[in-house]
Amino acid sequence: MLQTPHNLSDIKIDWENHRHLYEEIAVPAKTTLLNEGDISRKAYYIKQGCIRLWFNNHGKDITFQFFFENEGVSSFESFRSGQPSLFSMETIEPCTLLMITKNNMEEIFASVPGYKEYVQEHMFQRVAHYSKLFLSRIKDSPKERYLELLRTQPHLIQRVPQHYIASYLGITSVSLSRIRNRI
């Protein structure tokens, strides 16, 4: 049975030998990396910064995930299938990113044992996150969702503007302020 590595450091890869396959870029805060409805042609690895994923729901901006240092991010469904992305990607902070195209990613998959499985595990964890978020929106009160966020992702509270956190929790900024004042 193939063992899936849990950390990039577990994979024996000489990134310098693959340097021609990805590009390091510096991106300012509030930069759109992908628009909802466009086809994702790039994936990113965050060296520094924060990216949020969001979609437009009848004119309302709905944030549903955040990514930070040492995480990969893309509209993987669009990146893999060539279908339009269901969401937009935007930097919250200035970011330093490693950017790679699909063809170059495939080249790394072919040449680095375990890397494809690592990326698949990352995508599985992302789907699990979406499932938890979906169920939390159904069964938990806004206060319970906020307390869970404080417990599991306290760094998010420090780095992400309150209006994005409110959107992520499915509440208004005013409701979030009230919850924060009560605890």
Buried (B, 14 or more C-beta within 10 A) or exposed (E): EEEBBEEBEEBEBEEEEBEEBBEEBEBEEEBEBBBBEBEBBBBBBBBEBBBBBBBEEEEEBBBBBBBBEEBBBBBBBBBBEEEBBEBBBBBBBBBBBBBBBBEBBEBBBEEBEBBBBBBEEBBEEBEEEEEEBEEBEEEBEBBEBBBBBEEEBEEBEEBBEEEBBBBBBBBEBEBBEEBBEEE
